[in-house]
Amino acid sequence: MDADGFDVLYEEGPCLVVCKPAGLLTQAPQKIDSLEVRVRRFLMQRDGKAYDAYLSVVHRLDRPVSGALLMATTPRATRRLSEQIQARTVDKVYWALLEGQLDAEEGEWVDYVRKIPNQARSEVVDQAHPEGRIAVLRFRLLEQTSTCAWVEIRLETGRTHQIRVQSAWHGHNVVGDVLYGA
């Protein structure tokens, strides 16, 4: 691991994949520590640039989550990668450790989720709720113990805290997630 607390997993041309550690914000306002700030500083030092290097976060991971994060070092790459993510030609796979035992080896959760105004939280709401937006999550059980389930997750939608809020709603909190009830 680098002195800034992350590893570069892959770099080719304007594409950069880094390992985001749990507990660190992906992005933040100025003067607040984040992975984006650390990677930018790393690139400036490595490349010997005294100016602010261009860096764009193509997708985000929640603060308590660790994982591979895609970044771009040119505006063109940012635009093209963002278009690919929106068109769902990029395959994003998540792994999560959930509390309890799942009833099925694989499945789909379809709920309606809304971002709670003025809070850093989301909640599952009734389909008729005016702020509710569909949230579709597909899971596949990788391993089951007596107390938890390790699952592979693919999101069909990208709602705020989607994995965490839907897992909690279905009675399987993400292990260690204090925001949604673990």
N, C-alpha and C positions, 0 to 999 in steps of 0.2 A: 504494500500500500504506500502511496505517495505521502510526502510530508503534509500535504493539504488534506489528507484523509480520503482519497479516492484513487482508484486505479483506472488507467486508460485500457479498455478492453480491445478496442479496435479503432484504427484510424486509416482512412484512405481518402485522399483528395480533401474535399470540404466536409466529409462525414466523420464524426467522432462519436464513439460509444464509450461511456464511462460507467463505472460501478458507483451508484449513489448509495452512500451508507445510510442506515436507518437513523432517524433523529435529526437529519439535516434538511432544511427547506431546499426545494429544487430552485425556486426563484424567490426573491424578496425585494422590498423597497431598498433604496440606497442606504448604505451604512449598516445594513443588517446582513449577517453572515448567511451565505447560501452556496449551494453547489455551483451555480452559475458564476458567482464571484470568484470562487476558488479555481474553477477551470480557466476562467479568463486570465487570472493572475498567473497560473501555471503556463498558459500559452504565451503570454507576454514575456515571461522569464525565459522560457525554453527557446523562443524564437528571437529573443533579443530586441523586442519592440518596446519602445518607451511610451507608446500611445495605447489607447483602449482598443484592443483587438476585437473585431466583430465576432460575436458568438450569439447563437440563437438556440433556445431550448425548443426542440421540435414537439416533445410531449412531456408531461409532468408525472411525477410519482409523489404520493402523499408523504408528508414529513416522517411518519413512523415507518415507512416502507423502504426497504433496500432493493436494488435491482439495476438492470442495465438501462441506461438513459441515452437516447439519441440526441445529438446536438449537431449544429451546422456552423461552419466558419465563413460562409458567404451568403448574401441575401438570395442568390439564385438557388443554392442548395436548400435553403430554408423553405422557399416557395415550392420547389419540386417535392421535397420530402413531406411537407404539409399537405400538398395535393394528394400524394400517395396514401397518406394516413386517412384523409377524408374519404377517398375512394375505396378504402379498405383493401388496398393491394399490399399493405404491410401487415404481416401476421404478428400481432402482439399476443404473447402468452404470459400469463401470470401464474404463480404458484402461491398457495396460501395454506396455512395450517389453521384448521377450523376446530372449534370445540365440539365435542359430542360425536355421535355416530350418524353418518348419512344413511338414508333409507335406500338409496339407489347408487349404482356404480357410475351412472352419468345422468345428467338431467339439465333442465333449463328453468330458470326463474324469470318470470315476466312480471314486473311490478311497475308502479308509477311512483316516481320520486320527485321531490321538490327540494330546492335549496331553501333553507330557513332564512328569511331576511335578517340581516344584521348579525348573523352568527356563522361560524365556520363549521356548519353542520348541514346535513341533509336528512330527509325523512321519507319513509314510504307513506303514500297517501292513496286515497280511493281514486279509481279511474276517473271519476267525475270531477275531481278537484281541479279548479281552473289553472293552478300552477303545476299540476302533475305532468311529468314527461315520462314517456315509456322508458323502461330500463330492462334490457335483456342481457342475461348472463348465462353462459353455458359452462357446466363443470363436468369434470371426469375425475373419479376417485383414483388416486395413485396408490395410497396406502391407508389402512384403517387400523387404529389401535382401540383399546377399550375407552380411551378418553378423548381422542382427537382424530381428525381426518386430514390427510395431506391431499390437496386437490390441485388440478390444473384448471385454470379458468381462462375463458375467452369471452371478451365483451363484444356484444353487438352494438352497444351504445356506450357513450362515455360520459356518464353523469358524475357529479362531484361525490367523491367517496363511495362510488357505486358498489364495489366489492364489499367494503366494510358495512355499509348500510343494508344491503340486501342480505348478506350473510347473517347479520344480527336479526333482521326481520324474520328470517326463516329458522331462527333458533340455533344458529351455529356461528357465534361470534368468532372473529379472527383472534387467535391466541395473542394476548398481550394488548389488544386494542381497548384502551380505557375510554375513548370517546364514545364508542357505541356499545359499551357494556361488558367487556371481558373482565 
